[in-house]
């Protein structure tokens, strides 16, 4: 076989993921920057909630892109064992800042196919991950 059919994340799907993530951010009372990208790390939707840190906009975008491109959660590398500061910094430097060692980006998967990534920033790393996970959970419920 020379080609294959790929599942693609639609704008409607991205908006539903965003809505679920925003809902979680409101529940925990932390305004967030939330980015949803497709499988090639191209932006589909973005929201900067009222009161979210302006300095976290690019961080959310980078986390979403990193999760989509690595097909894995953003965070220190390697994801198992003790993280290496040198390796984590090198990851960002070697990719011209396209990948990050900061947690808060999660891949979006449907039927075993990677369809994109969600990146969240403005809270603690645990808060960012919780809000991103709410988006992932919404996608699972829709799929």
Order of alpha helices (4+ residues) and beta strands (2+ residues): alpha-beta-beta-alpha-alpha-beta-beta-alpha
